[in-house]
């Protein structure tokens, strides 16, 4: 898709164009994001939110890293106002990622550091290569995670592990990341992309309408008190009762066949 900079590679799956892969493609800089790259990623995420066809997207990186966040060389030249806008743009991307119905899979290869890890935390499912590494180094540069990390990480791994990682810069390998829930599965590095595609295709075998409703319930409900969250869940369940997928799913169950969802 030529509308993106060369640092953002977007490809449709040749077997099913409802699956899209976005690759951070600045390997010489470990996929650190300068302003043009961040703007390109935002353009992709906005397109993904508005797409009527894309159902599942895989995010990954080229070379030795998934992503290492903001470009520190560029950040050094920003003043306070520019720094705030830079962070705000990343926050807007995070809001889009969490608010869209499209299911996002982070296929984490190599380093997931700083802002790269923050974008991974905004995904719905995270799988990691067996040689992947996770950490937040910002305190060494006199800054802090400013792309959602202080808010997303505690929601993923809990307050204790989040503070440990954020304050100490502690590095987690793939098995440690799995043990604290930062990722949900570890796969061999040479099979990472295949595993991600297989997972994406499996998600297309079930009702996307149901998946989207569940994503909305989790991401919005976590911001609510329990009673409000249960009310929202009830509203989403009622919405599903109006959808053709429910009729097809129940008919397939009665007829002992695989459902055929649109």
Secondary structure, DSSP 8 states (H G I E B T S, - for coil): -TTS-TTEEEEE-SS-TTEEEEEE--GGGTT-B-HHHHHHHHHHHHHHHH-SS--EEEEEESTTEEE--B-HHHHTT--HHHHHHHHHHHHHHHHHHHHSSSEEEEEE-BEEETHHHHHHHTSSEEEEETT-EEE--GGGGT----SSHHHHHHHHH-HHHHHHHHHH---EEHHHHHHTTSSSEEE-GGGHHHHHHHHHHHHTTS-HHHHHHHHHHHHHHTTS-HHHHHHHHHHHHHHHTTSHHHHHHHHHHHHTS-----
